[in-house]
Amino acid sequence: MNVPLFDLRPMNEAVKPAVEAAVRRVLDSGQYILGPDVAAFEAACSKFLGAPYAIGVSSGTCALVTSLASLGIRLGDEVIVPSFTYGATAMAVRWTGARPVFADIDPETFNLSPESLAAAVTKRTRAAIPVHLYGRPADMGKIRAVCDDAGIEVVEDAAQSFGAEAGGRQTGTFGALGCFSFYPTKPLGGYGDAGLVTTSDDGLAKALRVIRTQGDEGGYRFERIGGNFRLDTLHAAALAVKLPFVEEWRAQRERAAGWYREAFGAAGLGDAVTLPADFPGGKHAWALYVIRAKNRNGLAAHLKAAGIGCGVYYPGPLHLQRAFADLGHEPGDFPASEKACTEVLALPMFAGMQQDQVGAAVDAVAGFYRK
């Protein structure tokens, strides 16, 4: 049985008629930039997430950039980010002119280590960006405690965690700002690039709305630096159709994660595979199902040959990437991040996944280690 890493068809087919109707309505309206559809989607996200303000932007990366800009982050400032994450987290810091300062991860959760975060704080630190990697909420209690003690802001990179909860709160609502991506494979996936910023601060919300429209406060009054970071109306209308299904789809992915745990338990692979850590008392978004695997590259090649989708998120830590070579890091600086890059492998995970598809993936993994 062939099993793709992602299969968007179950979700998209479920909402296809409604999405097509929404798109036709927007096309007929002639309102293609911002307008009532964007405002309605923002209001619906605000209610779903429990955030007083939700501001639509053009991508998850733009959510990070505009958030840092709203805080006044600039040249000479430092922003702490985990080394084990997608490059956009640190690239957004670069775009403000600030210096990204890397920290290590908790090897069990893959999220920012509060201890490494604390060690990275200097007198120039203005903010930290914890990432809710793979859809699992980071330890925001400890992270907030470190940041509050240091007097620095928290900007959550919640790109992979729309719909995830910890302590009864949605990710994206623990810091000054929360940043989401609606890239097609994300928990709330659109039909192109789109993003969202959440905040409880009235001043930051106003700043974000100005920044996303070239810094124009109205009447061609440019009071601050901005850019074209607006959420397209067509994307907002389509995403609004999908939003009510987010929890149902999350629960389907969580069910698949349970099937994985059962199947791997029955396979008895011992130390060859380490499964994602449990997350009791909260909701994991399960944007990705990522294991640690011995001989990861060999396993990945075997799975692809067997028709089982897989992917490496991520193959290299940011502190050793060429784009950040000027920061002067060397191998060994962040050992947990470096080790994760040699072991992580994402297995198929998507809403609507069937138990026999999970079984086929686990059987293929077991077949590799039993050769």
C-alpha positions in Angstrom: 0.0 0.0 0.0 1.3 3.4 -0.9 0.8 6.0 1.8 1.6 9.7 1.2 3.3 11.9 3.8 0.4 14.4 3.4 -3.0 13.8 1.7 -5.1 17.0 1.6 -7.9 15.4 -0.4 -10.0 14.2 2.6 -10.1 17.7 4.0 -10.5 19.5 0.8 -13.2 17.3 -0.6 -15.3 17.7 2.6 -15.4 21.5 2.1 -15.1 21.8 -1.7 -18.6 23.0 -2.5 -18.6 25.6 0.3 -15.1 26.8 -0.7 -16.1 27.1 -4.3 -19.2 29.1 -3.4 -17.1 31.4 -1.2 -14.6 32.0 -3.9 -17.3 32.8 -6.5 -19.0 35.2 -4.0 -15.7 37.1 -3.5 -15.0 37.2 -7.3 -18.4 38.6 -7.9 -18.1 41.2 -5.2 -15.1 42.9 -6.7 -13.6 43.3 -3.2 -10.2 41.5 -3.5 -8.1 43.3 -0.9 -9.0 43.1 2.8 -12.7 44.0 3.2 -15.5 42.3 5.1 -14.3 38.7 4.4 -10.9 39.3 6.0 -12.6 41.0 8.9 -15.0 38.2 9.4 -12.3 35.6 9.3 -10.2 37.6 11.8 -13.2 37.8 14.1 -13.8 34.0 13.8 -10.1 33.3 14.6 -10.2 35.6 17.5 -13.2 33.7 19.0 -11.7 30.3 18.3 -8.3 31.1 19.7 -9.5 33.2 22.7 -7.4 36.1 21.6 -8.8 39.6 21.7 -7.2 40.6 18.4 -6.4 38.5 15.3 -4.8 40.2 12.3 -4.6 38.4 9.0 -1.3 38.6 7.0 0.1 37.1 3.9 2.2 34.2 5.4 3.5 32.7 8.5 6.9 34.4 7.9 5.2 37.8 7.5 3.4 37.1 10.8 6.8 36.8 12.5 8.3 39.9 10.7 5.3 42.1 11.4 5.2 41.0 15.0 8.8 41.8 15.6 8.4 45.1 13.8 5.4 46.0 16.0 7.6 45.6 19.1 10.1 47.9 17.6 12.8 45.3 17.2 15.7 46.8 15.2 19.4 46.9 14.5 21.4 46.2 17.7 18.7 44.1 19.4 18.9 40.4 20.0 16.1 37.9 19.7 16.5 34.3 21.0 15.3 31.5 18.8 15.8 27.7 18.9 18.4 26.3 16.5 16.1 23.3 15.7 13.3 24.9 13.7 12.4 26.0 10.1 14.6 28.8 8.9 11.8 31.4 8.8 11.9 31.8 12.6 15.5 33.2 12.5 15.1 34.8 9.1 12.4 37.0 10.4 14.8 38.3 13.0 17.3 39.1 10.3 14.7 41.1 8.3 14.3 43.5 11.3 18.1 44.1 11.4 18.3 42.4 14.8 20.7 39.5 15.7 19.2 36.0 16.1 20.7 34.3 19.1 20.3 30.6 19.1 19.4 28.3 22.0 19.1 24.5 22.3 16.0 22.3 22.6 14.5 19.9 25.0 15.5 16.5 23.4 12.2 14.9 24.4 9.8 17.5 23.0 12.0 19.2 20.4 10.9 22.6 21.7 12.9 25.4 23.1 14.8 24.5 26.3 13.9 27.0 29.1 17.4 26.4 30.6 19.2 27.1 27.3 16.9 30.2 26.8 17.9 31.6 30.2 21.6 31.1 29.4 21.2 33.0 26.1 19.8 36.2 27.6 22.1 39.3 27.4 21.5 43.0 28.1 20.7 43.4 24.4 18.0 40.7 24.3 14.6 42.2 23.4 12.5 39.1 22.7 12.4 35.3 22.5 10.5 33.2 19.9 9.5 29.7 21.2 8.3 27.4 18.5 5.5 24.9 19.1 7.2 22.4 16.9 5.3 19.7 15.0 2.1 21.0 16.8 3.2 20.2 20.3 2.9 23.2 22.7 6.2 24.4 24.2 6.6 24.7 28.0 5.2 28.2 28.1 5.0 28.3 31.9 8.8 28.0 32.2 9.5 30.0 29.1 7.4 32.9 30.3 9.0 32.8 33.7 12.5 33.2 32.1 11.3 36.0 29.8 9.4 37.8 32.5 12.4 37.7 34.8 14.6 39.1 32.1 12.1 41.7 31.0 11.8 40.5 27.4 8.9 39.9 25.2 7.6 36.5 24.0 6.6 36.0 20.3 5.1 32.6 19.8 5.9 30.8 16.5 2.7 28.8 16.4 2.9 28.1 12.6 2.4 24.4 13.1 0.1 24.5 16.1 -3.3 26.0 15.2 -5.8 24.3 17.4 -3.3 23.1 20.0 -3.9 23.8 23.7 -2.0 23.7 27.0 -3.7 24.3 30.3 -6.9 25.2 28.6 -5.3 28.0 26.5 -4.7 27.9 22.7 -1.1 28.3 21.5 -0.5 31.8 20.3 -2.1 33.4 23.4 0.7 33.0 25.9 3.0 35.7 24.7 2.7 39.3 23.6 2.1 38.0 20.0 1.3 34.7 18.4 2.2 33.9 14.8 0.3 31.3 12.6 0.8 29.9 9.2 -2.0 28.7 6.9 0.4 27.0 4.4 -1.6 24.2 2.8 -0.2 21.4 4.9 -0.7 23.2 8.3 -3.5 22.2 10.7 -5.6 25.0 9.2 -4.3 24.9 5.6 -5.3 27.3 2.9 -4.9 27.3 -0.9 -1.6 29.2 -0.9 0.3 31.3 1.6 -1.5 33.1 4.4 -0.9 33.8 8.0 -2.3 35.4 11.2 -1.0 37.3 14.2 -2.8 37.3 17.6 -2.4 39.7 20.5 -4.2 41.0 23.5 -2.5 44.4 23.3 -4.6 47.1 21.7 -1.5 49.1 20.7 0.2 46.2 19.1 -2.9 45.3 17.2 -3.1 48.8 15.8 0.5 48.8 14.9 0.2 45.4 13.1 -2.7 46.7 10.9 -0.6 49.7 9.9 2.5 47.7 9.2 0.7 45.2 7.0 -0.4 48.0 4.7 2.9 49.7 3.9 2.9 51.7 7.2 -0.1 53.7 5.9 -2.3 54.9 8.7 -4.9 56.2 6.3 -4.9 59.1 3.9 -1.4 58.2 2.7 0.1 59.1 6.1 3.2 57.0 6.5 4.1 57.1 10.2 6.2 53.9 10.4 7.9 51.4 8.2 5.6 48.7 6.8 5.2 46.5 3.8 2.6 44.7 1.7 1.7 42.0 4.2 -2.0 41.8 3.7 -4.1 38.6 3.8 -5.8 38.2 0.4 -9.6 38.3 0.5 -9.9 35.0 -1.4 -7.7 33.2 1.0 -9.7 34.6 4.0 -13.0 33.5 2.5 -11.8 29.9 1.9 -10.1 29.6 5.3 -13.3 30.8 7.0 -15.1 27.8 5.5 -12.4 25.4 6.9 -12.1 27.0 10.3 -15.1 25.2 11.9 -13.6 21.8 11.0 -10.2 22.4 12.7 -11.0 20.5 15.9 -12.6 17.6 14.0 -9.5 17.3 11.8 -7.1 17.6 14.8 -9.0 14.8 16.5 -8.6 12.6 13.4 -4.9 13.2 13.4 -4.7 12.5 17.2 -6.6 9.2 16.5 -3.9 8.3 13.9 -1.2 9.1 16.4 -2.9 6.7 18.8 -2.9 4.0 16.1 0.8 4.6 15.6 1.5 4.1 19.3 -0.4 0.8 19.3 1.2 -0.5 16.1 4.7 0.4 17.1 4.1 -1.2 20.5 3.1 -4.4 18.9 6.0 -4.2 16.5 8.5 -4.4 19.4 11.3 -2.3 17.7 13.0 -1.7 21.0 15.6 1.1 20.8 15.5 1.4 17.1 12.6 3.9 17.1 11.6 6.6 19.7 8.0 7.8 19.4 6.7 11.3 20.1 6.5 12.0 23.8 3.0 12.0 25.4 1.3 15.3 26.0 -1.1 14.8 28.9 -3.6 17.4 29.9 -3.5 19.3 26.6 -4.1 19.1 22.8 -1.3 18.3 20.4 -2.1 19.6 16.9 -0.2 16.7 15.2 0.9 18.8 12.3 3.6 16.2 11.8 4.2 12.8 13.3 7.9 12.7 14.0 10.0 9.8 15.3 13.6 9.4 16.2 15.2 6.6 14.2 18.5 4.8 14.2 20.0 4.8 10.7 17.5 7.5 9.8 18.7 8.0 6.3 18.6 4.3 5.5 15.1 4.0 6.9 14.0 7.0 4.8 15.3 5.4 1.6 13.6 2.1 2.5 10.3 3.8 3.1 10.3 5.8 -0.1 11.1 2.6 -2.0 8.2 0.9 -0.3 5.8 3.8 -1.3 5.6 5.2 2.2 5.9 9.0 2.4 8.4 10.5 4.9 10.3 13.6 5.4 13.1 15.1 7.5 12.1 18.2 9.5 14.9 19.4 9.7 18.2 18.0 8.3 20.5 20.7 9.7 20.4 23.0 12.7 20.2 26.7 12.0 23.4 27.7 13.9 25.4 25.6 11.3 23.6 26.9 8.2 25.5 29.1 5.8 23.0 32.0 6.1 24.0 32.3 9.8 27.7 31.6 9.5 28.6 35.2 10.5 27.4 34.4 14.0 30.4 32.2 14.5 28.9 28.9 15.7 30.7 25.5 15.5 29.5 21.9 15.7 28.8 21.0 19.3 27.4 24.4 20.3 23.8 23.1 20.6 24.1 19.3 20.9 20.5 18.4 21.3 19.6 20.3 18.1 22.4 18.7 16.2 21.5 15.2 17.4 17.8 15.7 16.5 18.8 16.6 12.9 20.5 13.2 12.5 17.5 11.2 13.9 14.1 12.8 13.1 11.8 11.4 10.5 8.2 12.4 9.8 5.9 9.6 8.9 2.5 10.0 7.1 0.0 12.1 9.1 -3.1 13.8 7.9 -6.8 14.3 8.7 -8.8 11.4 7.4 -5.9 8.9 7.7 -7.1 5.3 8.0 -5.8 2.6 10.4 -4.6 0.4 7.6 -2.5 3.3 6.3 -0.9 3.6 9.7 -0.4 -0.1 9.8 1.3 -0.1 6.4 3.7 2.6 7.5 4.7 0.8 10.7 5.1 -2.5 8.9 7.5 -0.8 6.5 9.5 0.6 9.3 9.6 -2.8 11.1 10.6 -4.5 7.8 13.7 -2.2 7.6 14.9 -3.0 11.1 14.2 -6.8 10.7 16.2 -7.2 7.5 
